[in-house]
Amino acid sequence: MNSYVATFHTHFSAQCTARTMMKAGIDARMAPVPRSLSTDCGTCVRYTAATPLTEMMHADYDAIYEAADGKYRELQKNQDT
C-alpha cells in the first residue's frame, strides 16, 4: 500500500472525495495541506491505497501526490480545472 495526498480547489471537493473513499472502505481522512504543497483551499485528503484512485476524485481536485518519508512526488495534475 502507498500513501497519497490529494489537493483540491475547494473544501467541498475535498469533503466529497473523502466521503466517497470512506464509503468504499478506503483509509482516508481530511487534513491541512502540507506547507510544501501549494493549494487553493488549504484542505487535502490523505489516503492509503494500492493505486492513486484518480477515478474517485471529485472533478475539482487540484493534484495527487505520493507521500513517502515526509516528501511528496506529484503524480497527476488535474488539467480540467
N, C-alpha and C positions, 0 to 999 in steps of 0.2 A: 504494500500500500504506500501511496505517496501523499504528501501534504501539499495542499494548494491554497492560494489566496485569490479570491475574485474581487475586483473593484467595480464600482458602479457609479453612474452619473447621479442617481437619486437614492435616497434612503428607502423609498418604496420598492425600487427594483431589487435592492439587497434583501429586503424583507420577503418579497415574493420568492426569490431564489432559495433563501434559507428554508422557508416553509416547504417548498417543493422537494428539496433534498431530504429534509427530516421526515416528511411523509413517506418517502421512498426508502427509509431506513438507513440513510447515509449519515455518518457522524459529521454534522455541520453546525456552525454557530456564527452569529453575527459578532463583529468585533471592530474596534477602531482600526483604521488603516495604518500600517506601519509607516513611520516617518520617512523611510527611504523610498516609498512608493507615492506617486502623485495620484490624486483622485479628486473628484468633484464634490462628493457628499461627505467624505470622512468615515464612511461605514463600509466594511468589507465582509465577505463571508469566508471563513476558514473552514476547510473540509478535508477529509481523508478519503481517498478512493484509488482505484487501480488506474483510472484514466482521468483526464481533466473534466469530463462530463459537460462539455460545451452545450449539449442538447438540452440540459436542464437550466441553462442561464436565462434570465429574463432578457427580453430583447434590448433593454437599455444598459447592459453591462458594459464596462469600460475595457477591462483586460483580465486575463487569467495568468497567474504566476505559480511556478513550482517553488515551494519553500523547503529549504534544507540548510541546516547549520546556521540559521539566522540570516541567510542570504536568499534573494529572490531572483528567479530567472523568468523573464517574460516568455510565455508560451504562445499566447494569442491575444491580439488586439482586435476589438470589435470595429470593423470597417463600416458598419451600417449606421453608426450613430455619430 
